[in-house]
Amino acid sequence: MDAARASRFVGQAAARGTRVSFEFFPPKTAEMEQSLWEAIGRLAPLQPNFVSVTYGAGGSTRERTHATVKRILAETMLTPAAHLTCVAATSAEVDAVIAAYAQAGVRHIVALRGDPLGGVGERFSPHPGGYSNAADLVAGIKRNSEIEVSVAAYPEKHPDSPSIAVDIDMLKAKVDAGATRAITQFFFENDLYFRYLERVRASGIGIPIVPGILPVQNFKQAKSFAARTGASIPNWLAERFDGLEDDAATRKLIAAAVAAEQVLDLVDHGVTDFHFYTMNRADLVYAICHLLGLRPAREHTGAHPRAEKERA
Ligand SMILES: Cc1cc2nc3c(=O)[nH]c(=O)nc-3n(C[C@H](O)[C@H](O)[C@H](O)COP(=O)(O)OP(=O)(O)OC[C@H]3O[C@@H](n4cnc5c(N)ncnc54)[C@H](O)[C@@H]3O)c2cc1C
């Protein structure tokens, strides 16, 4: 075993510049709202670089996304990033959402095209009066505001794209329009990410390409996400979960082991930034962040540190 592996030097996380971000989805019910806020409360003390809130297909969660982002702004010290898609909306409608975010104090948007309303696999056609793709949306955000913009990237290429080269051209268009960070679709083979990163850098794109990490809270669900997004599920991963359908406790241990192996290998290869698809659950993500060397800040004691600070 190589004792010099960077990931073994847990205490050097800060010196290495380790930064994490957490992605949440807006809750539908009061019960889901409670579990989201429990997750935020547990993860907030790790002082993520930002936390992002997704935007349901075709803008279906517009109000809920907005409400969640506003609550994060009002009740925590976290920096929220609001996801925004341009599918099935006029550019005036999208611009109104951008203006509302800017007014509410949101300083970071994750700009996405969104999936066609008929679902992945359907041909995407832009709304007649709308932004034509994510690059066009990035340009619109930058024209109207000073908001920081992150975009999506696909180590295994986007399902609509004929090739990785075309996909990287699209990423370049998003960067040229003003995006300063890309977050990847989840992947399980780190080599896919490293090969992609090499091609991205060779094409002259210099922005951070932050790996999106999906801790496998639910293997069946991960398989279905993968089928929809063009991500692959390696055989070894399926084999690791094989036979555990009725054994939630072991599944959780395996999920932690799989994510730890992936993330620590990324650290050993010099990766410093990680974006976690939390599925609004904190346990696995918290454990992986602990392995990365992140420790809760003392002044953060709960879900509502800003409110607590004001009370103090
Ligand atoms: C980190 C992350 C967060 C996400 N969050 C959300 C969310 O909150 N809500 C949601 O609904 N979806 C979300 N998605 C999914 C995303 O909306 C879909 O993957 C969508 O199909 C593409 O969006 P995009 O921004 O990547 O599109 P774009 O970058 O515009 O295009 C996607 C791909 O399509 C191909 N393409 C597009 N236009 C052309 C063209 N003219 N010629 C050739 N090829 C073309 C390119 O290969 C390109 O890479 C997210 C994805 C990621 C990775």
The ligand as a MOL file (V3000), in Angstrom:
LIG
                    3D

  0  0  0     0  0            999 V3000
M  V30 BEGIN CTAB
M  V30 COUNTS 53 58 0 0 0
M  V30 BEGIN ATOM
M  V30 1 C -25.4750 19.0860 -12.5430 0
M  V30 2 C -26.8000 18.9220 -13.2450 0
M  V30 3 C -27.9320 19.5190 -12.7190 0
M  V30 4 C -29.1700 19.3970 -13.3520 0
M  V30 5 N -30.2630 20.0030 -12.7980 0
M  V30 6 C -31.4670 19.9390 -13.4240 0
M  V30 7 C -32.6260 20.5990 -12.9050 0
M  V30 8 O -32.5660 21.2250 -11.8360 0
M  V30 9 N -33.7930 20.5170 -13.5830 0
M  V30 10 C -33.8900 19.8330 -14.7670 0
M  V30 11 O -34.9930 19.8050 -15.3570 0
M  V30 12 N -32.8240 19.1840 -15.3020 0
M  V30 13 C -31.6100 19.2270 -14.6640 0
M  V30 14 N -30.5130 18.5830 -15.2040 0
M  V30 15 C -30.6890 17.7990 -16.4410 0
M  V30 16 C -30.5760 18.6660 -17.7130 0
M  V30 17 O -31.6250 19.6020 -17.7640 0
M  V30 18 C -30.6610 17.7250 -18.9150 0
M  V30 19 O -29.5090 16.9140 -18.9690 0
M  V30 20 C -30.9410 18.3890 -20.2450 0
M  V30 21 O -31.3580 17.3880 -21.1830 0
M  V30 22 C -29.7650 19.1020 -20.8530 0
M  V30 23 O -29.4860 20.2600 -20.2060 0
M  V30 24 P -28.1080 21.0510 -20.4920 0
M  V30 25 O -28.1530 22.2810 -19.7110 0
M  V30 26 O -26.9650 20.1420 -20.3160 0
M  V30 27 O -28.3200 21.3650 -22.0550 0
M  V30 28 P -27.3600 21.9010 -23.1940 0
M  V30 29 O -26.0020 22.1300 -22.6800 0
M  V30 30 O -28.0530 23.0060 -23.8870 0
M  V30 31 O -27.3850 20.6910 -24.2000 0
M  V30 32 C -27.2080 19.3600 -23.7790 0
M  V30 33 C -26.5100 18.5580 -24.8660 0
M  V30 34 O -27.3370 18.4470 -26.0060 0
M  V30 35 C -26.5480 18.5260 -27.1570 0
M  V30 36 N -26.9800 19.6560 -27.9860 0
M  V30 37 C -27.7170 20.7090 -27.5940 0
M  V30 38 N -27.9180 21.5590 -28.6220 0
M  V30 39 C -27.2920 21.0110 -29.6710 0
M  V30 40 C -27.1450 21.3980 -31.0060 0
M  V30 41 N -27.6840 22.5230 -31.4760 0
M  V30 42 N -26.4320 20.5960 -31.8290 0
M  V30 43 C -25.8820 19.4580 -31.3670 0
M  V30 44 N -25.9940 19.0400 -30.0900 0
M  V30 45 C -26.6940 19.7970 -29.2630 0
M  V30 46 C -25.1370 18.7730 -26.7280 0
M  V30 47 O -24.4060 17.5930 -26.8270 0
M  V30 48 C -25.2330 19.1970 -25.2990 0
M  V30 49 O -24.1750 18.7720 -24.4800 0
M  V30 50 C -29.2790 18.6500 -14.5770 0
M  V30 51 C -28.1370 18.0260 -15.0960 0
M  V30 52 C -26.9070 18.1420 -14.4480 0
M  V30 53 C -25.6900 17.4410 -15.0090 0
M  V30 END ATOM
M  V30 BEGIN BOND
M  V30 1 1 1 2
M  V30 2 1 2 3
M  V30 3 2 2 52
M  V30 4 2 3 4
M  V30 5 1 4 5
M  V30 6 1 4 50
M  V30 7 2 5 6
M  V30 8 1 6 7
M  V30 9 1 6 13
M  V30 10 2 7 8
M  V30 11 1 7 9
M  V30 12 1 9 10
M  V30 13 2 10 11
M  V30 14 1 10 12
M  V30 15 2 12 13
M  V30 16 1 13 14
M  V30 17 1 14 15
M  V30 18 1 14 50
M  V30 19 1 15 16
M  V30 20 1 16 17
M  V30 21 1 16 18
M  V30 22 1 18 19
M  V30 23 1 18 20
M  V30 24 1 20 21
M  V30 25 1 20 22
M  V30 26 1 22 23
M  V30 27 1 23 24
M  V30 28 2 24 25
M  V30 29 1 24 26
M  V30 30 1 24 27
M  V30 31 1 27 28
M  V30 32 2 28 29
M  V30 33 1 28 30
M  V30 34 1 28 31
M  V30 35 1 31 32
M  V30 36 1 32 33
M  V30 37 1 33 34
M  V30 38 1 33 48
M  V30 39 1 34 35
M  V30 40 1 35 36
M  V30 41 1 35 46
M  V30 42 1 36 37
M  V30 43 1 36 45
M  V30 44 2 37 38
M  V30 45 1 38 39
M  V30 46 1 39 40
M  V30 47 2 39 45
M  V30 48 1 40 41
M  V30 49 2 40 42
M  V30 50 1 42 43
M  V30 51 2 43 44
M  V30 52 1 44 45
M  V30 53 1 46 47
M  V30 54 1 46 48
M  V30 55 1 48 49
M  V30 56 2 50 51
M  V30 57 1 51 52
M  V30 58 1 52 53
M  V30 END BOND
M  V30 END CTAB
M  END
